[in-house]
Amino acid sequence: MAKAAVTYRCTECGWTTVKWVGRCGECQEWGTVAEAAARTGVLRALMPVTVGADRAARSITAIGVESTQRRPSGIGEFDRVLGGGIVPGAAILLSGEPGVGKSTLLLEVASRAAREGRPVLYVSAEESVSQVRMRAERTGALHDQLFLASETDLATIIGQIDAVRPSLVIVDSVQTVSSGSTEGIAGGPSQVREVASTLIRVAKERDLPVLIVGHVTKDGSIAGPRLLEHLVDVVCQFEGDRQTALRFVRALKNRFGPTDEVGCFEMAGDGIAEVPDPSGLFLSRTTTPVSGTCVTVAMEGRRPLPVEVQALVVATTAPNPRRVTNGVDSSRVAMLLAVLERRAGIRLGDKDVYVSTVGGVRLAEPGADLAIALAVASAATDRAIPHTLAAFGEISLAGEIRPVTSGKQRATEAARLGFATRIDDRSATVREALRVAFSSAATQRERELDAAF
């Protein structure tokens, strides 16, 4: 008899090949190609299953929502990202770079829930219970209703849930837990899929919210199969720079709320603290206006944040002037420099240009174009822009200022923070915006002189 051909299939995208390879030729994932079951060509008829009364389909209007009310986590910024609180039975995935503060944040969430008299089970598959206890003592998260377990076996974790009967479960992390019913090492695609699906099934069956920590790869994506993000209800990204204490939590997926909310936190020696109003974190502390600075109002999700852009222009004799940026897109800055030189008549070809943001925040939206251009023009002409001026708008190659999204919300936030002068798309061109900015500076200087004398 002829030997049956063996087919290999990618468990992620379904790509097939006649021989085993380490990397999928379609989705480029490693370790996802496995031997597929041979197709017999026989389709077996499915027998209908009698549905019991407790599982019978009901009208959507007859289904109550009392049992699915959100429970506040006690951290306002985290609730903002989740859409108002934690929904019973929800599976929430929190990912982020190593050391950014994922475990610290979730330990604080666990302690807040425990203080309300609700038992919480914190399963640490990476640290021992004594290590978690030391961190909880440092951050003030000790409570009798907070139960710790250091387990890496999925069946043991389910047993811990049965024994404690918690109202909230935290698993840190899903890539370090393994199941004995599935082959492969912990963190492999098959193991992550099995562990995540089992935890989510337990969450749905018991209306038990589960918070899962996920590792990230070197390019910032969540480690493991893409199916993990499809299985969970909420995917949150914990972002931050190790050089700064500021942290952001963004919702990349949320079945129970918006996906454009951002929570602000600040890392301290005694834990993590929420920042309800981070407006002062991205502004300088100088009282006298300095040339080369301009404030813009950026949108982080649906939250407007004032950010100060600083620029420094220095003459150079080098054949290739330097263009150094920090917190802004370098290609975008190069385009704005060309627009300033061609449309506004500001010579920058023989000067080094340095552009940076205050506070370590990153500006990726085109709404910061106008503030960057004004800061560079201010540094090149050595004319200071007053602290009471804010600018936001997109600049085209023709030197036109285009409106940006959420313009009304930006203007409202700028007025609330005391920025009396706002430059936006009402100034049609860059040249006109520069004229308004420098005339405002002259008016401000005259006011200061009048007040002094």
C-alpha positions in Angstrom: 0.0 0.0 0.0 1.1 3.5 -0.7 2.0 5.5 2.3 -0.4 8.3 3.1 1.0 11.8 2.6 1.5 13.8 5.8 0.3 17.4 5.8 1.5 20.0 8.2 -0.6 23.0 9.1 0.0 26.3 10.9 -2.1 26.5 14.0 -2.4 30.3 13.7 -3.4 31.0 10.1 -4.1 27.5 8.6 -1.2 27.6 6.0 -0.3 24.0 4.9 2.9 22.5 3.7 4.0 18.9 2.8 7.0 19.1 5.1 7.7 20.5 8.6 9.2 23.9 8.9 10.0 25.9 11.9 8.5 29.1 10.7 5.1 29.6 9.0 5.4 30.8 5.4 2.2 32.9 5.6 2.0 34.6 9.0 5.8 34.2 9.8 5.2 32.9 13.3 7.7 30.5 14.8 6.8 27.1 16.2 3.2 27.0 15.0 3.5 24.4 12.2 2.4 21.0 13.4 1.3 17.7 11.8 -2.4 17.9 10.8 -4.9 15.1 11.0 -5.4 13.3 7.8 -8.7 14.1 6.1 -10.8 11.0 5.4 -13.3 12.7 3.1 -16.2 11.3 5.1 -18.6 13.9 6.6 -20.4 12.6 9.7 -23.8 13.9 10.3 -24.2 15.9 13.5 -27.0 14.7 15.8 -29.0 17.5 17.4 -28.8 17.8 21.2 -31.8 18.4 23.3 -31.5 21.7 25.1 -32.5 21.9 28.7 -34.7 24.6 30.2 -31.8 26.3 31.9 -30.0 26.7 28.5 -32.9 27.5 26.3 -32.7 30.6 24.2 -34.5 33.6 25.6 -35.5 37.0 24.3 -32.8 39.6 24.7 -35.3 41.9 26.4 -36.0 39.2 29.1 -32.3 38.9 30.1 -31.5 40.9 33.2 -28.3 42.9 33.7 -28.3 43.1 37.5 -25.6 40.4 37.7 -23.3 42.1 35.1 -23.0 45.5 36.8 -19.5 46.9 36.8 -17.5 46.8 40.0 -15.2 49.7 40.5 -11.6 48.6 41.1 -10.9 51.5 43.5 -8.4 53.0 41.0 -10.2 55.7 39.0 -7.7 55.8 36.1 -7.9 52.0 35.7 -11.7 52.2 35.8 -11.6 54.9 33.1 -9.7 52.6 30.7 -12.0 49.6 31.5 -15.1 51.7 30.8 -16.3 52.3 34.4 -15.1 49.2 36.3 -14.6 45.4 36.1 -17.5 43.4 34.6 -18.2 40.1 36.3 -17.0 37.2 34.2 -14.7 39.4 32.1 -11.3 38.2 31.0 -8.8 41.2 31.0 -5.3 40.9 29.5 -2.7 43.4 30.7 0.6 43.5 28.7 3.7 45.6 28.9 7.4 45.7 28.9 9.4 44.0 31.7 9.6 46.2 34.8 7.1 48.7 33.7 4.9 48.0 36.7 2.2 45.5 35.6 2.5 43.4 38.8 2.5 46.5 41.0 -0.6 47.9 39.4 -2.5 44.6 39.7 -1.4 44.1 43.3 -2.9 47.5 44.1 -6.1 46.5 42.3 -6.2 43.3 44.4 -5.7 45.1 47.7 -8.4 47.7 46.9 -10.9 44.8 46.2 -9.8 43.0 49.4 -10.4 46.1 51.5 -14.0 46.0 50.4 -14.4 42.6 52.0 -14.2 40.6 48.7 -11.7 37.7 48.7 -9.0 38.0 45.9 -6.7 35.3 44.7 -3.4 36.5 43.3 -1.6 33.6 41.5 2.1 34.4 40.8 3.8 32.0 38.5 7.0 34.0 38.3 7.6 35.0 42.0 7.4 33.2 45.3 4.7 34.2 47.8 7.4 35.7 50.0 8.5 38.0 47.2 5.0 39.1 46.5 4.4 39.7 50.2 7.5 41.9 50.4 6.3 44.0 47.5 2.8 44.2 49.1 4.3 45.4 52.4 6.3 48.1 50.6 3.3 49.3 48.7 0.8 49.0 51.6 -1.3 46.3 49.9 -1.5 43.8 52.9 -4.9 42.6 53.7 -6.4 39.4 55.2 -8.8 38.9 52.2 -5.9 38.9 49.7 -4.7 35.3 49.1 -1.4 34.5 47.4 -0.4 31.3 45.6 2.8 30.5 43.6 1.7 28.0 41.0 2.6 27.1 37.5 0.2 24.2 36.9 -3.2 25.0 35.5 -5.0 22.3 37.3 -3.6 23.4 40.7 -4.7 27.0 39.9 -8.2 25.8 39.3 -8.1 23.9 42.6 -7.0 27.1 44.3 -10.0 28.9 42.9 -12.3 26.2 44.1 -10.8 26.4 47.6 -10.7 30.2 48.0 -13.8 31.0 46.0 -12.6 34.5 45.2 -14.4 37.4 43.7 -11.4 38.3 41.6 -8.5 36.2 40.2 -5.2 37.6 39.0 -2.8 35.3 37.1 0.8 36.6 36.6 1.6 35.5 33.9 -0.2 33.4 31.3 3.1 32.5 29.5 4.5 30.8 32.6 1.5 28.6 33.4 1.3 25.2 31.7 -1.4 22.4 31.4 -0.6 18.7 31.8 -3.3 17.9 29.2 -1.4 19.7 26.4 2.0 19.0 25.0 4.7 21.7 24.7 6.6 23.9 27.0 5.1 26.8 29.0 4.8 29.8 26.8 4.4 27.9 23.6 1.4 28.6 21.4 -0.5 25.4 22.3 0.1 25.9 26.1 -0.9 29.6 26.0 -4.0 28.7 24.0 -5.0 26.0 26.5 -4.3 28.0 29.6 -6.1 31.1 28.4 -9.2 29.2 27.1 -9.5 27.3 30.4 -9.2 30.4 32.5 -11.8 32.2 30.3 -14.2 29.3 30.5 -13.9 29.3 34.3 -14.5 33.1 34.3 -17.7 32.8 32.1 -19.1 29.9 34.0 -18.7 31.4 37.5 -19.1 35.2 36.6 -15.6 35.5 38.0 -13.5 38.4 36.6 -9.9 37.2 35.7 -7.0 39.6 35.2 -4.2 38.0 33.1 -0.7 39.4 32.7 0.9 38.9 29.3 4.5 39.2 28.2 5.5 41.1 25.1 8.0 40.4 22.4 10.9 42.7 21.5 8.8 44.5 18.9 6.1 45.3 21.6 3.4 42.8 20.5 1.8 40.4 22.9 3.8 37.1 23.1 2.0 33.9 22.1 -0.6 33.1 19.5 -2.8 35.9 18.2 -5.8 33.9 19.3 -5.0 35.0 22.9 -6.2 38.6 22.1 -9.3 37.2 20.4 -10.3 35.1 23.4 -10.1 37.8 26.1 -12.7 40.6 26.5 -10.3 43.4 27.2 -6.7 44.0 26.1 -4.8 46.7 27.9 -1.3 47.9 27.1 0.8 49.3 30.0 3.3 51.8 28.5 6.1 53.8 30.1 9.7 54.8 29.9 12.1 53.5 32.6 13.8 56.9 32.7 10.6 58.6 33.8 8.0 57.8 36.4 5.0 58.4 34.1 3.0 55.4 33.0 0.0 55.1 30.6 -2.6 52.3 30.4 -4.3 52.1 27.0 -7.3 49.9 26.0 -6.5 48.2 22.7 -9.7 46.1 22.8 -12.7 46.5 25.0 -16.0 44.7 24.6 -17.6 46.7 27.4 -16.5 50.2 26.8 -14.5 52.6 24.5 -11.0 51.8 23.2 -9.7 55.3 23.1 -9.3 56.0 26.8 -6.0 56.4 28.5 -5.2 56.1 32.2 -2.2 58.0 33.7 -0.1 56.7 36.6 3.1 57.7 38.3 5.6 55.2 39.8 6.9 56.0 43.2 8.9 54.3 45.8 5.9 53.1 47.7 4.0 51.8 44.7 2.0 53.3 41.9 -0.3 56.3 42.1 -2.9 57.5 39.7 -2.7 61.0 38.1 -6.2 62.3 37.6 -5.0 65.6 36.1 -1.6 65.2 34.4 -1.7 68.7 32.8 1.4 69.9 34.8 3.6 66.9 34.0 4.5 68.0 30.5 5.1 71.7 31.0 8.4 73.4 32.1 8.7 75.3 35.3 10.3 78.5 34.0 8.4 81.7 34.9 10.0 83.9 32.2 9.3 83.0 28.6 12.3 81.5 26.8 12.7 81.4 23.0 12.2 78.0 21.4 9.3 76.8 23.5 5.6 76.4 22.5 2.7 74.5 24.2 0.3 72.3 22.3 -2.7 70.3 23.4 -2.4 66.7 22.3 -5.0 64.0 22.5 -4.2 60.8 24.4 -7.3 58.7 23.6 -10.1 61.0 24.5 -8.1 63.0 27.1 -6.5 66.3 26.1 -3.1 66.9 27.5 -1.0 70.0 27.3 2.5 69.3 26.1 5.4 71.7 25.8 7.6 71.4 22.7 11.2 72.8 23.0 13.5 73.6 20.1 17.1 74.8 19.9 18.7 76.2 16.7 22.5 76.6 16.6 24.6 77.9 13.8 27.1 75.3 12.5 29.9 75.1 9.9 29.5 71.4 9.3 28.5 70.3 5.8 25.6 68.3 7.2 23.7 70.1 9.9 22.4 67.9 12.7 18.7 67.1 13.2 18.1 65.6 16.7 14.7 64.8 18.0 13.3 63.3 21.2 9.6 62.6 21.6 8.6 63.6 18.1 8.9 62.0 14.7 12.2 62.9 13.0 10.8 62.6 9.5 7.9 64.9 10.5 10.3 67.5 11.9 12.4 67.4 8.7 9.3 68.1 6.7 8.4 71.1 8.9 11.9 72.5 8.6 11.5 72.5 4.9 8.1 74.2 5.1 9.5 76.9 7.4 12.4 77.6 5.0 10.4 77.6 1.8 7.0 79.1 3.0 8.1 81.3 5.9 11.5 82.4 4.8 13.4 81.1 7.9 16.9 79.9 6.9 17.7 76.6 8.6 19.9 74.8 6.1 23.1 76.0 7.9 22.0 75.4 11.4 21.7 72.4 13.8 18.2 71.9 15.0 17.2 70.1 18.2 13.5 69.3 19.0 12.3 67.7 22.2 9.2 67.3 24.4 9.0 67.9 28.2 8.3 65.0 30.5 9.2 62.2 28.2 5.8 62.2 26.4 5.8 61.2 22.7 3.9 63.2 20.1 2.9 61.1 17.1 -0.2 62.9 15.9 0.0 65.6 13.2 -1.9 68.1 15.5 1.5 69.0 17.0 2.9 70.3 13.7 2.1 73.9 14.4 3.6 73.9 17.9 6.8 72.3 16.6 7.0 74.9 13.8 6.4 77.8 16.2 9.1 76.5 18.6 11.7 76.1 15.8 10.9 79.6 14.4 11.1 81.1 17.9 14.5 79.5 18.5 15.8 80.6 15.1 14.7 84.2 15.5 15.4 84.3 19.3 11.9 85.7 20.0 10.1 84.1 23.0 6.5 82.9 22.8 4.4 83.8 25.9 3.3 81.1 28.3 -0.3 82.0 27.7 -0.2 80.8 24.1 -1.1 77.3 22.9 -1.0 76.1 19.3 -2.4 73.0 17.6 -2.9 72.2 13.9 -1.6 70.2 11.0 0.7 71.8 8.5 0.7 70.8 4.8 3.6 71.1 2.4 2.0 74.1 0.9 2.3 75.9 4.3 -1.4 75.7 5.1 -2.8 74.9 8.5 -5.4 72.2 8.6 -7.9 71.5 11.3 -7.3 68.5 13.6 -9.6 66.1 15.3 -11.2 67.1 18.6 -10.4 70.7 18.0 -13.2 72.0 20.2 -12.1 69.7 23.1 -8.5 70.9 22.8 -9.6 74.6 22.8 -11.7 74.0 25.9 -8.9 72.3 27.8 -6.5 75.1 26.8 -9.0 77.7 28.1 -9.4 75.8 31.3 -5.6 75.8 31.9 -5.3 79.5 31.3 -4.0 79.7 27.7 -5.7 83.0 26.7 -4.3 82.9 23.1 -4.8 79.9 20.9 -3.5 79.5 17.4 -5.1 76.9 15.2 -6.5 76.5 11.7 -8.1 80.0 12.0 -4.6 81.1 10.9 -4.6 80.0 7.3 -0.9 79.8 6.8 2.3 79.2 8.7 3.4 82.8 8.0 0.2 84.2 9.5 0.5 81.9 12.5 4.1 83.2 13.1 2.9 86.8 12.9 0.1 86.1 15.5 2.5 84.4 17.8 5.2 87.1 17.7 2.7 89.9 18.0 1.2 88.2 21.1 4.8 88.0 22.5 5.2 91.7 21.9 1.9 92.5 23.5 2.8 90.4 26.5 6.1 92.1 26.8 4.4 95.5 26.8 2.0 94.4 29.5 4.9 93.3 31.7 6.7 96.6 31.2 3.5 98.5 32.1 3.1 96.4 35.2 6.7 97.0 36.2 6.5 100.8 35.8 
